Amino acid sequence: MREPAFRAALHDAETAALTGVSRALVRLADRAVATLEGAMNDATAPMSVRLRAADAVLGRLLQLRELVTLEERVKELEERLGAET
């Protein structure tokens, strides 16, 4: 781990692995949302299942909103710092 070349290669391998996983998750996203929607809309499903699906949707929506807000704030800070230098 002390060798810069090794650390760089490890970083590249980790980045490639995470990129692959991210792409796989994006491909599954539409099906996941459809599954949650189906569970929420299934009148024959137990209420606990429908509530869990609704909770998952709302929780992820709030997380997404937080990420978007944070990204906007970071971008604004970076622009300010760039203007000051």
A tleap script that builds the chain and sets N, CA, C and O, in Angstrom:
source leaprc.protein.ff14SB
mol = sequence {
  NMET ARG GLU PRO ALA PHE ARG ALA ALA LEU
  HIE ASP ALA GLU THR ALA ALA LEU THR GLY
  VAL SER ARG ALA LEU VAL ARG LEU ALA ASP
  ARG ALA VAL ALA THR LEU GLU GLY ALA MET
  ASN ASP ALA THR ALA PRO MET SER VAL ARG
  LEU ARG ALA ALA ASP ALA VAL LEU GLY ARG
  LEU LEU GLN LEU ARG GLU LEU VAL THR LEU
  GLU GLU ARG VAL LYS GLU LEU GLU GLU ARG
  LEU GLY ALA GLU CTHR
}
set mol.1.N position { 0.818 -1.201 0.000 }
set mol.1.CA position { 0.000 0.000 0.000 }
set mol.1.C position { 0.862 1.266 0.000 }
set mol.1.O position { 0.353 2.366 -0.213 }
set mol.2.N position { 2.133 1.110 0.233 }
set mol.2.CA position { 2.990 2.287 0.277 }
set mol.2.C position { 3.461 2.716 -1.102 }
set mol.2.O position { 3.930 3.839 -1.289 }
set mol.3.N position { 3.335 1.816 -2.060 }
set mol.3.CA position { 3.772 2.124 -3.422 }
set mol.3.C position { 2.703 2.943 -4.141 }
set mol.3.O position { 1.556 2.507 -4.241 }
set mol.4.N position { 3.065 4.124 -4.642 }
set mol.4.CA position { 2.087 4.954 -5.344 }
set mol.4.C position { 1.458 4.244 -6.550 }
set mol.4.O position { 0.267 4.404 -6.816 }
set mol.5.N position { 2.253 3.469 -7.269 }
set mol.5.CA position { 1.720 2.769 -8.439 }
set mol.5.C position { 0.672 1.741 -8.017 }
set mol.5.O position { -0.349 1.582 -8.687 }
set mol.6.N position { 0.917 1.056 -6.927 }
set mol.6.CA position { -0.048 0.071 -6.426 }
set mol.6.C position { -1.329 0.760 -5.983 }
set mol.6.O position { -2.423 0.304 -6.315 }
set mol.7.N position { -1.206 1.857 -5.235 }
set mol.7.CA position { -2.386 2.595 -4.773 }
set mol.7.C position { -3.195 3.101 -5.957 }
set mol.7.O position { -4.425 3.048 -5.942 }
set mol.8.N position { -2.508 3.590 -6.982 }
set mol.8.CA position { -3.203 4.090 -8.171 }
set mol.8.C position { -3.934 2.957 -8.883 }
set mol.8.O position { -5.075 3.126 -9.311 }
set mol.9.N position { -3.281 1.800 -9.011 }
set mol.9.CA position { -3.912 0.654 -9.663 }
set mol.9.C position { -5.115 0.164 -8.860 }
set mol.9.O position { -6.151 -0.188 -9.425 }
set mol.10.N position { -4.966 0.147 -7.541 }
set mol.10.CA position { -6.071 -0.271 -6.676 }
set mol.10.C position { -7.235 0.700 -6.806 }
set mol.10.O position { -8.388 0.280 -6.905 }
set mol.11.N position { -6.946 1.967 -6.806 }
set mol.11.CA position { -7.981 2.991 -6.967 }
set mol.11.C position { -8.695 2.821 -8.294 }
set mol.11.O position { -9.923 2.890 -8.345 }
set mol.12.N position { -7.953 2.601 -9.367 }
set mol.12.CA position { -8.553 2.407 -10.682 }
set mol.12.C position { -9.452 1.176 -10.710 }
set mol.12.O position { -10.538 1.209 -11.287 }
set mol.13.N position { -8.999 0.093 -10.086 }
set mol.13.CA position { -9.791 -1.140 -10.042 }
set mol.13.C position { -11.074 -0.930 -9.237 }
set mol.13.O position { -12.142 -1.395 -9.637 }
set mol.14.N position { -10.973 -0.239 -8.118 }
set mol.14.CA position { -12.158 0.040 -7.307 }
set mol.14.C position { -13.139 0.936 -8.060 }
set mol.14.O position { -14.350 0.722 -8.006 }
set mol.15.N position { -12.617 1.928 -8.753 }
set mol.15.CA position { -13.466 2.823 -9.533 }
set mol.15.C position { -14.190 2.050 -10.630 }
set mol.15.O position { -15.386 2.247 -10.845 }
set mol.16.N position { -13.476 1.180 -11.318 }
set mol.16.CA position { -14.093 0.374 -12.378 }
set mol.16.C position { -15.177 -0.538 -11.808 }
set mol.16.O position { -16.240 -0.693 -12.409 }
set mol.17.N position { -14.912 -1.136 -10.660 }
set mol.17.CA position { -15.905 -2.021 -10.031 }
set mol.17.C position { -17.152 -1.238 -9.631 }
set mol.17.O position { -18.272 -1.684 -9.876 }
set mol.18.N position { -16.962 -0.088 -9.024 }
set mol.18.CA position { -18.103 0.726 -8.613 }
set mol.18.C position { -18.888 1.252 -9.809 }
set mol.18.O position { -20.113 1.356 -9.749 }
set mol.19.N position { -18.203 1.577 -10.878 }
set mol.19.CA position { -18.883 2.023 -12.090 }
set mol.19.C position { -19.764 0.908 -12.638 }
set mol.19.O position { -20.900 1.154 -13.043 }
set mol.20.N position { -19.250 -0.300 -12.651 }
set mol.20.CA position { -20.030 -1.441 -13.121 }
set mol.20.C position { -21.256 -1.687 -12.269 }
set mol.20.O position { -22.344 -1.932 -12.791 }
set mol.21.N position { -21.086 -1.624 -10.964 }
set mol.21.CA position { -22.212 -1.809 -10.048 }
set mol.21.C position { -23.235 -0.692 -10.238 }
set mol.21.O position { -24.438 -0.952 -10.254 }
set mol.22.N position { -22.775 0.530 -10.379 }
set mol.22.CA position { -23.685 1.660 -10.581 }
set mol.22.C position { -24.507 1.482 -11.846 }
set mol.22.O position { -25.711 1.735 -11.845 }
set mol.23.N position { -23.873 1.051 -12.913 }
set mol.23.CA position { -24.597 0.824 -14.172 }
set mol.23.C position { -25.638 -0.270 -14.008 }
set mol.23.O position { -26.749 -0.149 -14.524 }
set mol.24.N position { -25.294 -1.330 -13.300 }
set mol.24.CA position { -26.248 -2.423 -13.067 }
set mol.24.C position { -27.445 -1.922 -12.262 }
set mol.24.O position { -28.585 -2.276 -12.563 }
set mol.25.N position { -27.196 -1.107 -11.252 }
set mol.25.CA position { -28.287 -0.576 -10.444 }
set mol.25.C position { -29.189 0.345 -11.260 }
set mol.25.O position { -30.409 0.319 -11.096 }
set mol.26.N position { -28.612 1.144 -12.122 }
set mol.26.CA position { -29.409 2.032 -12.973 }
set mol.26.C position { -30.308 1.200 -13.892 }
set mol.26.O position { -31.468 1.549 -14.110 }
set mol.27.N position { -29.770 0.102 -14.429 }
set mol.27.CA position { -30.578 -0.763 -15.291 }
set mol.27.C position { -31.755 -1.370 -14.531 }
set mol.27.O position { -32.814 -1.604 -15.113 }
set mol.28.N position { -31.578 -1.624 -13.250 }
set mol.28.CA position { -32.630 -2.237 -12.438 }
set mol.28.C position { -33.623 -1.230 -11.861 }
set mol.28.O position { -34.667 -1.628 -11.342 }
set mol.29.N position { -33.324 0.044 -11.941 }
set mol.29.CA position { -34.115 1.066 -11.266 }
set mol.29.C position { -35.576 1.073 -11.705 }
set mol.29.O position { -36.468 1.139 -10.859 }
set mol.30.N position { -35.834 1.008 -12.995 }
set mol.30.CA position { -37.220 1.049 -13.465 }
set mol.30.C position { -38.028 -0.130 -12.937 }
set mol.30.O position { -39.183 0.027 -12.541 }
set mol.31.N position { -37.414 -1.315 -12.933 }
set mol.31.CA position { -38.105 -2.495 -12.408 }
set mol.31.C position { -38.348 -2.366 -10.916 }
set mol.31.O position { -39.397 -2.768 -10.414 }
set mol.32.N position { -37.379 -1.806 -10.211 }
set mol.32.CA position { -37.525 -1.635 -8.768 }
set mol.32.C position { -38.675 -0.680 -8.450 }
set mol.32.O position { -39.478 -0.941 -7.554 }
set mol.33.N position { -38.748 0.408 -9.176 }
set mol.33.CA position { -39.833 1.369 -8.969 }
set mol.33.C position { -41.174 0.723 -9.315 }
set mol.33.O position { -42.156 0.907 -8.596 }
set mol.34.N position { -41.217 -0.023 -10.401 }
set mol.34.CA position { -42.460 -0.704 -10.787 }
set mol.34.C position { -42.871 -1.720 -9.722 }
set mol.34.O position { -44.059 -1.881 -9.445 }
set mol.35.N position { -41.906 -2.395 -9.132 }
set mol.35.CA position { -42.195 -3.362 -8.069 }
set mol.35.C position { -42.783 -2.664 -6.849 }
set mol.35.O position { -43.769 -3.125 -6.274 }
set mol.36.N position { -42.173 -1.556 -6.462 }
set mol.36.CA position { -42.707 -0.793 -5.338 }
set mol.36.C position { -44.114 -0.285 -5.640 }
set mol.36.O position { -45.002 -0.345 -4.790 }
set mol.37.N position { -44.300 0.205 -6.836 }
set mol.37.CA position { -45.621 0.706 -7.223 }
set mol.37.C position { -46.649 -0.424 -7.206 }
set mol.37.O position { -47.774 -0.244 -6.740 }
set mol.38.N position { -46.254 -1.578 -7.714 }
set mol.38.CA position { -47.157 -2.726 -7.700 }
set mol.38.C position { -47.537 -3.136 -6.295 }
set mol.38.O position { -48.696 -3.448 -6.023 }
set mol.39.N position { -46.558 -3.137 -5.396 }
set mol.39.CA position { -46.835 -3.508 -4.005 }
set mol.39.C position { -47.764 -2.496 -3.341 }
set mol.39.O position { -48.659 -2.864 -2.581 }
set mol.40.N position { -47.543 -1.234 -3.636 }
set mol.40.CA position { -48.384 -0.200 -3.043 }
set mol.40.C position { -49.814 -0.258 -3.563 }
set mol.40.O position { -50.757 0.027 -2.824 }
set mol.41.N position { -49.979 -0.626 -4.828 }
set mol.41.CA position { -51.296 -0.621 -5.463 }
set mol.41.C position { -52.042 -1.949 -5.354 }
set mol.41.O position { -53.200 -2.042 -5.760 }
set mol.42.N position { -51.405 -2.952 -4.822 }
set mol.42.CA position { -52.025 -4.274 -4.722 }
set mol.42.C position { -52.942 -4.331 -3.503 }
set mol.42.O position { -52.479 -4.474 -2.371 }
set mol.43.N position { -54.235 -4.219 -3.746 }
set mol.43.CA position { -55.211 -4.213 -2.657 }
set mol.43.C position { -55.242 -5.540 -1.903 }
set mol.43.O position { -55.713 -5.603 -0.768 }
set mol.44.N position { -54.737 -6.604 -2.542 }
set mol.44.CA position { -54.739 -7.913 -1.874 }
set mol.44.C position { -53.487 -8.133 -1.016 }
set mol.44.O position { -53.421 -9.078 -0.230 }
set mol.45.N position { -52.506 -7.254 -1.177 }
set mol.45.CA position { -51.275 -7.379 -0.390 }
set mol.45.C position { -51.551 -6.934 1.045 }
set mol.45.O position { -52.377 -6.050 1.276 }
set mol.46.N position { -50.872 -7.536 1.992 }
set mol.46.CA position { -51.047 -7.092 3.381 }
set mol.46.C position { -50.681 -5.613 3.528 }
set mol.46.O position { -49.791 -5.101 2.850 }
set mol.47.N position { -51.385 -4.956 4.422 }
set mol.47.CA position { -51.118 -3.530 4.643 }
set mol.47.C position { -49.662 -3.300 5.020 }
set mol.47.O position { -49.093 -2.275 4.644 }
set mol.48.N position { -49.048 -4.215 5.744 }
set mol.48.CA position { -47.648 -4.036 6.140 }
set mol.48.C position { -46.740 -3.970 4.918 }
set mol.48.O position { -45.770 -3.211 4.905 }
set mol.49.N position { -47.047 -4.755 3.894 }
set mol.49.CA position { -46.256 -4.737 2.655 }
set mol.49.C position { -46.453 -3.411 1.944 }
set mol.49.O position { -45.488 -2.813 1.469 }
set mol.50.N position { -47.684 -2.949 1.865 }
set mol.50.CA position { -47.967 -1.685 1.176 }
set mol.50.C position { -47.346 -0.511 1.916 }
set mol.50.O position { -46.828 0.417 1.295 }
set mol.51.N position { -47.400 -0.554 3.248 }
set mol.51.CA position { -46.778 0.517 4.031 }
set mol.51.C position { -45.263 0.523 3.881 }
set mol.51.O position { -44.644 1.584 3.796 }
set mol.52.N position { -44.679 -0.651 3.849 }
set mol.52.CA position { -43.219 -0.748 3.681 }
set mol.52.C position { -42.797 -0.204 2.324 }
set mol.52.O position { -41.785 0.489 2.218 }
set mol.53.N position { -43.570 -0.516 1.284 }
set mol.53.CA position { -43.262 0.001 -0.051 }
set mol.53.C position { -43.387 1.520 -0.075 }
set mol.53.O position { -42.533 2.210 -0.631 }
set mol.54.N position { -44.446 2.031 0.526 }
set mol.54.CA position { -44.632 3.485 0.575 }
set mol.54.C position { -43.503 4.152 1.347 }
set mol.54.O position { -42.994 5.196 0.939 }
set mol.55.N position { -43.115 3.546 2.462 }
set mol.55.CA position { -42.015 4.081 3.265 }
set mol.55.C position { -40.712 4.087 2.472 }
set mol.55.O position { -39.942 5.045 2.551 }
set mol.56.N position { -40.464 3.040 1.720 }
set mol.56.CA position { -39.249 2.962 0.902 }
set mol.56.C position { -39.240 4.066 -0.148 }
set mol.56.O position { -38.216 4.715 -0.364 }
set mol.57.N position { -40.376 4.277 -0.795 }
set mol.57.CA position { -40.456 5.320 -1.827 }
set mol.57.C position { -40.202 6.686 -1.218 }
set mol.57.O position { -39.387 7.454 -1.728 }
set mol.58.N position { -40.890 6.992 -0.137 }
set mol.58.CA position { -40.720 8.305 0.489 }
set mol.58.C position { -39.310 8.502 1.025 }
set mol.58.O position { -38.734 9.581 0.887 }
set mol.59.N position { -38.757 7.465 1.632 }
set mol.59.CA position { -37.391 7.563 2.152 }
set mol.59.C position { -36.376 7.838 1.065 }
set mol.59.O position { -35.498 8.685 1.229 }
set mol.60.N position { -36.489 7.131 -0.041 }
set mol.60.CA position { -35.542 7.335 -1.143 }
set mol.60.C position { -35.743 8.697 -1.799 }
set mol.60.O position { -34.786 9.334 -2.239 }
set mol.61.N position { -36.997 9.134 -1.860 }
set mol.61.CA position { -37.273 10.448 -2.429 }
set mol.61.C position { -36.605 11.537 -1.594 }
set mol.61.O position { -36.010 12.467 -2.139 }
set mol.62.N position { -36.704 11.420 -0.282 }
set mol.62.CA position { -36.064 12.402 0.586 }
set mol.62.C position { -34.545 12.354 0.459 }
set mol.62.O position { -33.891 13.397 0.455 }
set mol.63.N position { -33.979 11.148 0.355 }
set mol.63.CA position { -32.530 11.022 0.175 }
set mol.63.C position { -32.092 11.661 -1.139 }
set mol.63.O position { -31.075 12.351 -1.194 }
set mol.64.N position { -32.867 11.425 -2.194 }
set mol.64.CA position { -32.538 12.005 -3.498 }
set mol.64.C position { -32.585 13.518 -3.435 }
set mol.64.O position { -31.711 14.193 -3.979 }
set mol.65.N position { -33.599 14.053 -2.776 }
set mol.65.CA position { -33.716 15.500 -2.654 }
set mol.65.C position { -32.525 16.082 -1.890 }
set mol.65.O position { -31.993 17.127 -2.268 }
set mol.66.N position { -32.109 15.410 -0.824 }
set mol.66.CA position { -30.951 15.867 -0.053 }
set mol.66.C position { -29.692 15.875 -0.914 }
set mol.66.O position { -28.889 16.806 -0.843 }
set mol.67.N position { -29.526 14.835 -1.726 }
set mol.67.CA position { -28.350 14.774 -2.593 }
set mol.67.C position { -28.358 15.887 -3.629 }
set mol.67.O position { -27.325 16.505 -3.891 }
set mol.68.N position { -29.520 16.143 -4.217 }
set mol.68.CA position { -29.621 17.207 -5.213 }
set mol.68.C position { -29.318 18.555 -4.571 }
set mol.68.O position { -28.590 19.369 -5.140 }
set mol.69.N position { -29.872 18.789 -3.396 }
set mol.69.CA position { -29.616 20.044 -2.689 }
set mol.69.C position { -28.139 20.192 -2.359 }
set mol.69.O position { -27.561 21.263 -2.546 }
set mol.70.N position { -27.531 19.124 -1.873 }
set mol.70.CA position { -26.109 19.158 -1.541 }
set mol.70.C position { -25.271 19.415 -2.783 }
set mol.70.O position { -24.318 20.194 -2.743 }
set mol.71.N position { -25.620 18.766 -3.881 }
set mol.71.CA position { -24.881 18.977 -5.130 }
set mol.71.C position { -24.973 20.432 -5.577 }
set mol.71.O position { -23.983 21.009 -6.027 }
set mol.72.N position { -26.145 21.018 -5.454 }
set mol.72.CA position { -26.323 22.424 -5.832 }
set mol.72.C position { -25.477 23.335 -4.947 }
set mol.72.O position { -24.865 24.289 -5.427 }
set mol.73.N position { -25.450 23.032 -3.656 }
set mol.73.CA position { -24.669 23.849 -2.732 }
set mol.73.C position { -23.172 23.729 -3.001 }
set mol.73.O position { -22.454 24.728 -2.959 }
set mol.74.N position { -22.704 22.538 -3.271 }
set mol.74.CA position { -21.285 22.333 -3.571 }
set mol.74.C position { -20.915 23.057 -4.857 }
set mol.74.O position { -19.866 23.698 -4.936 }
set mol.75.N position { -21.776 22.954 -5.863 }
set mol.75.CA position { -21.510 23.637 -7.134 }
set mol.75.C position { -21.419 25.145 -6.926 }
set mol.75.O position { -20.533 25.802 -7.472 }
set mol.76.N position { -22.334 25.682 -6.141 }
set mol.76.CA position { -22.315 27.113 -5.856 }
set mol.76.C position { -21.036 27.518 -5.128 }
set mol.76.O position { -20.434 28.541 -5.453 }
set mol.77.N position { -20.619 26.723 -4.148 }
set mol.77.CA position { -19.377 27.009 -3.429 }
set mol.77.C position { -18.168 26.947 -4.351 }
set mol.77.O position { -17.282 27.799 -4.285 }
set mol.78.N position { -18.137 25.932 -5.212 }
set mol.78.CA position { -17.030 25.813 -6.156 }
set mol.78.C position { -16.974 27.005 -7.103 }
set mol.78.O position { -15.894 27.495 -7.434 }
set mol.79.N position { -18.140 27.467 -7.534 }
set mol.79.CA position { -18.182 28.641 -8.413 }
set mol.79.C position { -17.691 29.889 -7.686 }
set mol.79.O position { -16.971 30.708 -8.256 }
set mol.80.N position { -18.085 30.022 -6.430 }
set mol.80.CA position { -17.610 31.161 -5.640 }
set mol.80.C position { -16.110 31.124 -5.439 }
set mol.80.O position { -15.427 32.139 -5.579 }
set mol.81.N position { -15.599 29.942 -5.110 }
set mol.81.CA position { -14.154 29.802 -4.920 }
set mol.81.C position { -13.404 30.059 -6.218 }
set mol.81.O position { -12.331 30.662 -6.204 }
set mol.82.N position { -13.949 29.617 -7.317 }
set mol.82.CA position { -13.311 29.852 -8.612 }
set mol.82.C position { -13.292 31.322 -8.976 }
set mol.82.O position { -12.344 31.800 -9.599 }
set mol.83.N position { -14.319 32.032 -8.594 }
set mol.83.CA position { -14.406 33.460 -8.881 }
set mol.83.C position { -13.449 34.251 -8.008 }
set mol.83.O position { -12.996 35.329 -8.394 }
set mol.84.N position { -13.141 33.721 -6.835 }
set mol.84.CA position { -12.267 34.442 -5.899 }
set mol.84.C position { -10.787 34.256 -6.233 }
set mol.84.O position { -9.959 35.059 -5.801 }
set mol.85.N position { -10.438 33.222 -6.987 }
set mol.85.CA position { -9.018 32.984 -7.266 }
set mol.85.C position { -8.569 33.626 -8.534 }
set mol.85.O position { -7.400 33.514 -8.902 }
savepdb mol mol.pdb
quit
